[in-house]
Amino acid sequence: MYDINFKKIKKQIEEIIQKYVYYCLAVDCKSFFMIGDNFKFETLNLDMSSNFLKYIFIDDEKIARRIEFINYVRNSFNKLTTDERKIIYWTYIDKENNYDDRYIANNLGFSLGYYYSKKKETLIRFSYALGIR
């Protein structure tokens, strides 16, 4: 079996997602947490001449690096299965609705025990998709 330090992986993913959320708040003028029925994120293509950007007080290079990071996370996220994307999205990204584990498990049609196993597997797979594993 693989030598996996799950606590370390979970912490790294939570840090990446937190950075992702903050960067989206800074440079994405659309609602970044809105997602379609397929639970895939669109690539962020921000027009550097946009009127929105005149209110951002960071330089263009930093904005470009943030957009690159946002797209890196989105592309990694989109590699996961639909159920895995739902787990990541509902657990870490959509803070508006404050979903708990029971809600997510029920919505996915999983028992709570199976959901916890699936969530752990999802975080490990996401770590590989992100290239941190």
C-alpha positions in Angstrom: 0.0 0.0 0.0 1.0 3.6 -0.4 2.7 5.5 2.4 0.1 8.1 3.0 0.0 10.7 5.8 -3.7 11.5 5.5 -3.6 14.4 8.1 -0.9 16.1 6.1 -2.7 15.6 2.8 -5.9 17.0 4.3 -4.1 20.0 5.7 -2.4 20.8 2.4 -5.7 20.5 0.5 -7.5 22.7 3.0 -4.7 25.3 2.6 -4.9 25.2 -1.2 -8.7 25.6 -1.2 -8.5 28.4 1.3 -6.0 30.2 -1.0 -8.2 29.4 -4.0 -11.3 31.0 -2.3 -9.3 34.1 -1.3 -7.9 34.5 -4.8 -11.4 34.1 -6.3 -12.6 36.8 -4.0 -9.8 39.1 -5.2 -10.0 38.6 -8.9 -13.2 36.8 -10.0 -16.0 39.3 -10.6 -18.5 36.5 -11.0 -19.8 34.5 -8.1 -17.0 31.9 -7.9 -19.0 29.4 -5.9 -21.8 29.1 -8.4 -21.5 25.8 -10.3 -23.5 24.0 -12.9 -25.3 20.6 -12.6 -22.1 18.8 -13.7 -20.2 20.3 -10.8 -17.4 21.5 -13.1 -15.8 24.9 -12.9 -15.1 27.0 -16.0 -11.6 28.2 -16.7 -11.2 31.8 -15.5 -10.3 34.1 -18.4 -10.1 37.6 -17.1 -9.8 40.5 -19.5 -7.0 42.7 -18.1 -8.7 45.7 -19.5 -11.9 45.0 -17.6 -13.5 47.9 -15.7 -13.7 45.6 -12.7 -9.9 45.4 -12.5 -9.5 49.2 -12.1 -10.7 48.7 -8.5 -8.1 46.0 -7.7 -5.0 47.5 -6.2 -2.5 44.8 -7.0 -0.3 44.7 -10.1 -1.2 42.9 -13.3 1.5 40.3 -12.8 0.1 39.3 -9.4 -3.4 39.2 -10.9 -2.2 36.9 -13.7 -0.5 34.6 -11.1 -3.7 34.4 -9.1 -5.7 33.6 -12.2 -3.2 30.9 -13.1 -3.5 29.4 -9.5 -7.3 29.5 -9.7 -7.3 27.7 -13.1 -4.8 25.1 -11.7 -7.2 24.3 -8.8 -10.2 24.3 -11.1 -8.5 22.0 -13.7 -7.5 19.6 -10.9 -11.0 19.7 -9.4 -12.5 18.9 -12.8 -10.5 15.7 -13.1 -12.4 14.2 -10.2 -15.6 12.2 -10.6 -19.0 14.0 -10.2 -19.5 12.5 -6.6 -15.9 13.5 -5.7 -16.5 17.1 -7.0 -19.7 17.3 -5.0 -17.8 16.2 -1.8 -15.1 18.8 -2.3 -17.5 21.5 -3.3 -20.0 21.0 -0.5 -17.4 20.4 2.1 -14.9 23.1 1.4 -16.0 25.6 -1.2 -19.7 26.4 -0.8 -19.8 28.1 2.6 -23.1 29.8 1.8 -25.1 26.8 2.6 -23.0 25.3 5.4 -23.6 21.7 4.5 -22.8 19.1 7.1 -21.6 15.5 6.5 -25.0 14.0 7.1 -26.6 16.2 4.4 -23.8 15.4 1.9 -23.9 11.7 2.6 -27.7 11.7 2.2 -27.6 13.7 -0.9 -25.2 11.3 -2.5 -27.2 8.3 -1.3 -24.3 7.1 0.9 -24.4 5.8 4.5 -22.5 8.1 6.8 -19.8 5.4 7.2 -19.3 4.9 3.5 -19.3 8.7 3.0 -16.4 9.1 5.4 -14.4 6.5 3.5 -15.3 8.1 0.2 -14.4 11.6 1.5 -10.9 10.3 2.6 -10.4 8.6 -0.8 -11.6 11.8 -2.5 -9.0 14.0 -0.7 -6.3 11.5 -1.6 -7.3 11.5 -5.3 -7.6 15.3 -5.2 -4.0 15.5 -3.8 -2.8 13.5 -6.8 -4.8 15.7 -9.2 -3.2 18.8 -7.6 0.2 17.3 -7.9 1.0 17.4 -4.2 1.2 13.7 -3.7 
